[in-house]
């Protein structure tokens, strides 16, 4: 494994000039991809360890997965997995001989661990989980909202392997009065006035058996742009909590506040009500940190404008997921939501994973056809018929519609 990691570092050093997008252009492709909500086109670009992805921003890099990838199967390939950073100073390589994970604060003993030290604490555990950007699908917000105008591709599903966070915290010894745990990575702000990207979890959430310190993604070391060498995996929660290049864990017994708490106290917050929404164009009186994502479903085998044939059966496929309770049903409608029919669910890879589904559709009439898909989870939570609105465009999960043509 050490030889493979050394080889990986050499590759990344050679490719680091490509990552420094502000200095030299990346290899752009001639092709572009239309965003499904009619928001123009997106360039396809190649970054190290990635296939052509849609460029949303260059510095910091934000790359979106072309939606066709999700028809390849329930596991998103590493080279197609979306990329999202908040700070422009990102690590271009990591020397494992120098890398250390620091654990400090309200603990019995402070720790400074290499990746190998961490791996020796216990056997790696594995889970399949969706990582979804809080702003995924923001570009559909009406009225429009500030921020990157994303389609549906800032999400992905992978098999993560690493050490449960609670094993590390138990080794350090948590103080009885500990209330929160904060997490920081190797990416840093350009200017001192900019807040560092530090996230926090309540102590009970941090001690959940499913929260991982992952070094493997789909049976390989995590790609550099997705958090190498160590990534915090908080399954069921939006990607803002999945800290990349994790290097610092602090246990605290006071509310997380101050200059570097911006991404908890100011950003990534939703209106404090059941729907996480307010009337379009207004501001919420009170907010809370964003948390778990809601149930969602998509058609992956067709696109808007796809042609179907009257009397001919088409197998329609898609994916569904939620914040960790598990998908119970997926249904489609071709009559504007008046009636619904059940789809057949595919293999269950775990409650945090994409769940594939399929249904056979045989149109009987020529003309336009609106296909809708909705999912429900084991808590009987179902996608809403109308989109909720909030000023940041977070947590969209409305029933998806697709316009087809029957000939």
Secondary structure, DSSP 8 states (H G I E B T S, - for coil): -HHHHHHHHHHHHHHHHHH-TTTS--EEEEEEEE-TTS--EEEEEE-TT--SEEEEETTTTEEE--GGGGGS-SS--GGG--EE-SSSB--S---TTT--EEEEESBSS-EEE-HHHHHHSS--EEEEEEEE-TTTTGGG-SS--SS----S-SEEEEEEEEEEHHHHHHHH-B-TT--EEEEEES-B-SSTTS---EEEEEHHHHT-TT-EEEEEETTEE--GGGTTT-EEE-TTB-GGGS-SSEEEEEEESS---SGGGHHHHTSSEEESSTTS--STT---SSEEE--B---EEEE-S--TT-EE-TT-EEEEEEEEE-SSS-EEEEEEESSTTSS-EE-EE-----TTS-EEEEEEEE--S-EEEEEEEEEEETT--B--SS----TT-------EEEEEEE-
